[in-house]
């Protein structure tokens, strides 16, 4: 049985430790061979915006968010950003990290039905 994990990241600048935890667990799972998808909503949507991770300086408990994201991108992990959240933060397709798509609630529901889910 293939291992599949969906991480729902709901924070970025507003709770950098939670964002760091979500991405640290995602990268650890991916390095262990787990098929990981990170779905970003609310303030977490900013995590998949090019250049945003470099602005988060306060997070200390985990490796830097920019490094965690770079690792996940390098491992070609899949990211989604929720459609209304992308609109709220003025994030368009050209603003996204590699391997990231804008997707709606139905995509999130479909992914959650097929995977273990962790929310941060």
N, C-alpha and C positions, 0 to 999 in steps of 0.2 A: 504494500500500500504506500503510495506516495504521500509524503507529509506536505501539507499546505497550511499556510498561515496568512491571515489577513490582519494587518495592524491598522487601526484607525487612529490617526494622529490629529488631535483637535487643538493643539497648542503650538505656539512658536515664541514670539517676543513676549507674550503675556505670561507664559510659564515655561521658561527655557529648560528647566530640569525635566519636566514632563516630556517635552519634545526630544530632549537628549535620551531619555529612557526609551521612548518609542523607537528611535532610530538605532540605538545601541542593541536593543533586542532584535530588531529587524536584521541588522548586519550580522549579529551572532548566529541567528537562525539560518540566514542565507549561507554563511560560511560553513554551516553544518549540513548543507545539502537540502534544506527546506525550501520549498517554492514559496517565496514571500511576495506579497503585494502590500504596498502602503497606500491607503486611501486617506487623503487629507481633507478635513472639513473645518469650518469655523476659522479661527486664527491659524490653524495648522496648514491651511491652504497656501500660506506664504512660504512654507518650507520648500515647495517645488518651483518657486519663482527664481529664475537665474539671478545670482548675486545676492539674494536675500540672506542666505545662511551666514555670509561673512559679516553681517551687521549684528549678529547675536554674540555678545561678548560676556554676558553675565553668568552663563551656565558653567558650573564647575564640577559637578559630580561625575559626569561622563566625558568621553572625548569630545572635542569641539564638534558642534553640529555640522559645520562645513566639511569636516573630515569624514564623519559618518555618512553624510549624503554622497560625498565623492566615492566612498567605498561601495555604497549601494549602486551608484551609477556605473562604476567600473565592473561590478558583478552583473550588470544588465538586469537589475531587478525592476519590476514594473511599479509605476506610481499612477495614481489617479488624483484629481482634484475635483471637488464637487462643483457642479455647474453654477449654482447661485453664489457659492463662496468665491469662485473665480471672478464672477461679475462684481461682487461686493468689493474685492480688492483690485479690480481693474487688471486682471491677469488674462492675457490672451494666449493662444497657442504658441505664438512666437516668443513668449516669456518663459516657457516651461523648460525644466531640465530634460535631458534625453530620456526617452522611454516613459514619458508622462502624457496622459490624456485627460481631457476634461470630460467628466461623466456625471450622469444624474443618479437619482436615488435608486432607480431600478438596477443599475449596475452594482451599486453597493449591496442591495438586497441579494442579487444573484451570487455575488462573491461570498457573502456571509453564509449562504445556504450550502456552500461547497467547501468551507474551510473552518479551521479553528480561528476564533476571533479574539483579539486583544485590543482594548481601547485605552488610550492615554489622553 
